[in-house]
């Protein structure tokens, strides 16, 4: 097995570890974020009200509703993301230390590749999180079966692919740029082998940058994926239509509904993702030599 191939395998394995850590740490706040984006107007007073009502009416573990999809899927998604990022870096430059603009480009390329898996994972997660504990709530397998049987692969399982793609490109450009910038600042003081807290801080910075770079697009994505019927028209048309609808219903603030729990979630979730990835990657580097 060639060194580049082995590097990619190691990145896939480390990405899986990072993805699992991300879901376990971040799922409750992700549920609050999604419900803030998609709930009917007036149903909740704010993120804290979503938390209180969810726990009171559905129990604590309702905050982990829809976790099966991301727990299985995001391990795969992060494997693809980190492997794509590693491959993108090697395409852009033969040198391991990219400039920050090159890092941003590599992150955008990885985000584009990541959308292929992220779209169905996000779609099923959103549809599970939109259930509020009634007797008619469906299990994940029922949601999957329904979307497949009614709409097929493209309009069902992959619904929202184009808006997910548009979201992932700036999101991961910001994510990796902020992470690398912060990590390099720490390396000036602590050297290449950073303490765990510095990795956690770098990951948290990347997570915050991720949401700031793409949040209105994430609101559009959630609404498109939750619709009873697939969107019509070209991706540009339905994305523009959804943006106009959100603004007409809730003003410009509607494009940022649920941002605060997303930013709060991003700190522990992204921190744990990168810490798990980097620590696993370092272990594999010692084991395999690449």
Buried (B, 14 or more C-beta within 10 A) or exposed (E): EEEEEBBBBBBBBBBBBBBBBBBBBBBBBBBBBBBBBBBEEEEBEBBEEBBEBBBEEBEEEBBBBBBBBBBBBBBBBBBBBBBBBBBBBBEBBEEEEBEEEBBBBBBBBBBBBBBBBBBBBBBBBBBBBBBBEEEEBEEBEEBBEEBEEEBEEEEBBBBBBBBBBBBBBBBBBBBBBBBBBBBEBBBEEEEEEBEEEBBBBBBBBBBBBBBBBBBBBBBBBBBBBBEEEBBEEEBEEBBEBBBEEBBEEBEEEBBBBBBBBBBBBBBBBBBBBBBBBBBBBEBBEEEEEB
